[in-house]
Structures are given as C-alpha cells and as structure tokens.
Amino acid sequence: MNIQIYGANKCFDTKKAERYFKERNIEFQYKDLYRYGLSKGEFESVKASVGLNNLINSNSKDYEKLNLHRIRGNSIREEIVLKNPKLLNTPIVRNGKQATVGYKPEIWNDWE
C-alpha cells in the first residue's frame, strides 16, 4: 500500500485521515495541498478516480471570487482548479490509482 494524503494543516478531516492511518500503523506520505498543490499528473489521476465535480469545493471563498460557478468548459475549470489548490476539497487520499476525497474510512478499510 502506498498512501498519500494531500490536505490542509487546518482541515479537521485531514487530521482525522492522518489519525486513521496512524492508528492502523499504515505508513503514508503527507503533502500540504495549499502550499504545494497537485502536479498535472496527480490531478489527472485523482480526477479519473473521483471526478472533477467531487474535487471542487464549491463552498470555498475562491469559488465565487474566480466565478467558477459560471464557467462551463471542463478544460478551463481544470486549469483554474489546478492553479488554485484552495478550490480543492480535502483531504485527497491516494493509493496508487485509487483515490478518495474527504474522510472515507469505509473505502480505506477495503484498501488494507
């Protein structure tokens, strides 16, 4: 198992995800999403697994500010989201090609 957690330091669900894997002695790599973002390849892999709409946090302050709710073209939306990681829901947890968004212990349990 190769677990990667992309999250925010102040995100409660990110902390819960870290605790979930620590309690089970499962090693994981943590990456501060707001500081480092996702690479294009990481973004494409996660998007393929969970879908673009599940990745976007429509409650984010930047969502309205960047008028993302008015943009219909997915390629333009993807570019904006990739350049503005605060638009992403957290945590994003990856295990190879599998990924989840948010706190999903019922899915992670099947990864073990």
C-alpha positions as CSV (number, residue, x, y, z in Angstrom):
1,M,0.0,0.0,0.0
2,N,1.3,3.4,-1.0
3,I,-0.8,6.0,0.8
4,Q,-0.5,9.7,0.0
5,I,-2.6,12.3,1.9
6,Y,-3.0,15.7,0.3
7,G,-4.5,18.1,2.8
8,A,-4.6,21.3,4.7
9,N,-3.0,21.8,8.1
10,K,-6.1,23.4,9.5
11,C,-8.5,20.9,8.0
12,F,-10.3,18.7,10.6
13,D,-10.9,15.9,8.1
14,T,-7.3,15.9,7.1
15,K,-6.3,15.4,10.7
16,K,-8.8,12.6,11.0
17,A,-7.4,10.9,7.9
18,E,-3.9,11.1,9.3
19,R,-5.1,9.6,12.6
20,Y,-6.9,6.8,10.8
21,F,-3.7,5.6,9.1
22,K,-1.5,6.2,12.2
23,E,-3.8,4.1,14.4
24,R,-3.5,1.2,12.0
25,N,0.3,1.6,11.6
26,I,-0.1,2.3,7.9
27,E,2.7,4.5,6.6
28,F,1.6,7.4,4.5
29,Q,3.2,10.5,2.8
30,Y,1.6,13.8,3.7
31,K,1.7,16.8,1.3
32,D,0.4,20.2,2.2
33,L,-2.1,20.8,-0.7
34,Y,-2.3,24.6,-0.2
35,R,1.4,25.0,-0.2
36,Y,2.5,22.6,-2.9
37,G,-0.7,21.9,-4.9
38,L,-1.1,18.9,-7.2
39,S,1.1,18.2,-10.2
40,K,-0.8,17.8,-13.5
41,G,-0.3,14.0,-13.4
42,E,-1.5,13.7,-9.8
43,F,-4.5,15.9,-10.6
44,E,-5.4,13.8,-13.7
45,S,-5.1,10.5,-11.7
46,V,-7.3,11.8,-8.9
47,K,-9.8,13.3,-11.3
48,A,-10.1,10.0,-13.2
49,S,-10.8,8.2,-9.9
50,V,-13.3,10.6,-8.3
51,G,-14.5,13.0,-11.0
52,L,-13.9,16.7,-11.4
53,N,-17.0,17.9,-9.5
54,N,-16.1,15.9,-6.4
55,L,-12.7,17.6,-6.3
56,I,-14.1,21.1,-6.4
57,N,-15.1,22.8,-3.1
58,S,-18.0,25.0,-4.1
59,N,-18.0,26.4,-0.6
60,S,-14.5,27.9,-1.0
61,K,-14.2,31.6,-0.9
62,D,-12.2,31.5,-4.1
63,Y,-15.0,29.6,-5.9
64,E,-17.2,32.7,-6.1
65,K,-14.2,35.1,-6.4
66,L,-13.0,33.2,-9.5
67,N,-16.5,32.9,-11.0
68,L,-16.0,29.1,-11.2
69,H,-19.8,28.7,-11.0
70,R,-20.2,30.5,-14.3
71,I,-17.6,28.6,-16.3
72,R,-19.0,25.6,-18.2
73,G,-16.0,24.3,-20.1
74,N,-14.3,21.5,-18.1
75,S,-10.8,22.2,-19.5
76,I,-10.9,25.8,-18.4
77,R,-12.3,24.7,-14.9
78,E,-9.5,22.2,-14.6
79,E,-6.8,24.8,-15.4
80,I,-8.3,27.2,-12.8
81,V,-8.5,24.5,-10.1
82,L,-5.0,23.2,-10.8
83,K,-3.6,26.7,-10.4
84,N,-5.7,27.4,-7.2
85,P,-5.4,24.4,-4.8
86,K,-7.7,26.2,-2.3
87,L,-10.5,25.2,-4.6
88,L,-10.0,21.5,-3.9
89,N,-11.8,19.5,-1.2
90,T,-9.6,18.0,1.4
91,P,-8.2,15.5,2.2
92,I,-7.4,13.8,-1.0
93,V,-6.2,10.3,-0.2
94,R,-4.5,8.2,-2.9
95,N,-3.5,4.6,-3.0
96,G,-1.9,4.0,-6.4
97,K,-4.6,4.7,-9.0
98,Q,-7.4,4.7,-6.4
99,A,-8.4,8.0,-4.7
100,T,-10.9,9.5,-2.3
101,V,-11.9,13.0,-1.4
102,G,-12.9,13.7,2.1
103,Y,-12.9,11.4,5.2
104,K,-13.8,8.0,3.8
105,P,-12.7,5.2,6.3
106,E,-15.3,2.8,4.8
107,I,-13.3,2.9,1.5
108,W,-9.9,3.0,3.1
109,N,-10.7,-0.1,5.1
110,D,-11.0,-2.1,1.8
111,W,-7.5,-0.9,0.8
112,E,-5.9,-2.7,3.7
